[in-house]
Amino acid sequence: MFYYECFVVLRRFRNKLNMEYLTPQEEEVMLITWRLGKGFVKDFLEQHPEPRPPYTTLASTVKNLERKGYLTSRRYGNTYEYTPVVCEKEYKKQFMSGIVRDYFCNSYSELVTFFAQEQRISADELKEIISIIEKQKKS
């Protein structure tokens, strides 16, 4: 199911270079939606960490996500069930590519250097990253 969802996303966004960035509130809802797979606004509200927003505020955020193309809805009577259109992996990929492009001159080494200088990454973590890269080259 996960791969099919990613395929749908890639097909839908193949002509779109950049997805719209999400607000922190929208990202919170998307994280909940990705975790649940699909749901109604009341489901998202139940999963939302405290302090929970008012129902109407959350419903507005969900509608914005639908308008931006991140969610799709299916009507059941007078309520809607929402399903992610954009998979979490694709969003992370686009988001991180944008961060690297906009803040680190399109250089992942500058990104890693930044975290090393800020002491946010240890030598052991860097070794682990290098190991992952080397394993990817062999595959």
N, C-alpha and C positions, 0 to 999 in steps of 0.2 A: 504494500500500500504506500509506504514512504517513497519508494522510487517512482511510482506512478504519479504521486502528488508533485514531486520535483519535476518530472517530465512535463506535467501540465503547466507548471510555473514557467519553465524554460520556454515552452512553446508560446505561452501567452506574452511573455516579456522579451521574446527574441529580437523584436524591433525597437524595444525601449532600452536606451542605454543606461539610465539610472532610475531606480525606484525612488519614490518620495521618501525622505527621511521621516521617521515617526517621532512624535512627541514622547516624553517619558511616560505619560499616561497611556498613550497608544501602545508603546512597547510592553507595558505591564499587562495590558489586555491580550496582546498577541502571545506573550509568554504563557498566559493562562490558557488561551485557545490552543496553542501548540501542545500543551500538556494534556488537555482534555480531548483534543482531536476535533470536537465540535460541541456546540451547546447553545443554550438560550442565555439571554442577558442575566437572568436570575442565577444560572449556573456559574457564570463568570463572577457575579457579585459574591456568591458563597465562597469562591476560591480566592477572592481578592484579599490581600493582607490588610490588617487593621492599620490605620483607620480606613474603613471602607467608604468609597464615595457614595453619594445619593444615587438611587436607581436611575433617575433621569439623566444624571451626568454620565453615568456609565453607558446608558443606552445611546446617548449622543456620541460618545467616543466610539462605540461599536459602529454606528452609522457612518462616522467619518472614515473608519477603517474600510468599510464597504465601498464608500465613495472613492477612496484612494486605490481600490483594487486588491486589498489584502484579504478581505473576507467576502464570501458570497452567502446569500441567505435563501432559505426555503420557508415559505409561509405555511403555518399550521393554524388554521382558524384566525385568531386575532394576534398571534405571536409568531416570531421568526426564530428559526434555528440557524446559527451561523457556523460556517466551515471555513478554515483557512484556504486561501488560494495560493498564497506564497508560503513555501515551506521554510522552516526555521534555518535550515542549512543555507539556502539560497539568500535569505535576508542577511545572515551573518557574513556571507561572502561579499555581498554588495556593500554592506555597511563598512566592513573592515577595509575593503578596497578604496572606498571613499575617504576613510580616515587616513590611510597611507598616502593617497594621492593629495589630499588637501592639506595635511599637516606635516608630512614627512617627505615631501618632494618625490613622491612615488617610489620611495626606497624603503624596503623592509629592513635593511641593515640599519638605517637611521632610526626606525621604530625600535628595534632591539637595543641599539645604542642608548636611546633615550631612557628605556626602562632600566638598563644597566647603570647609567649615570645617576638615575633617581633611586637606585638601590631597591628596585621593585622586582628584580629578577636575580636569582642566585647563579653562581657558577655551575652548580649541579643541574639547575633547570636549563641553563644554556647547553650543557653537555647532553641533556635529554633531547633538546631540540635538534642538535647536530645529529644525534643518533637516529631520530625520526627522519631527518632529511636524507641521511645516508641509506636508510632502509627504503625510502621512496625511490631513490636513484636505481637501486638494484631491482626493483619491481618492474 
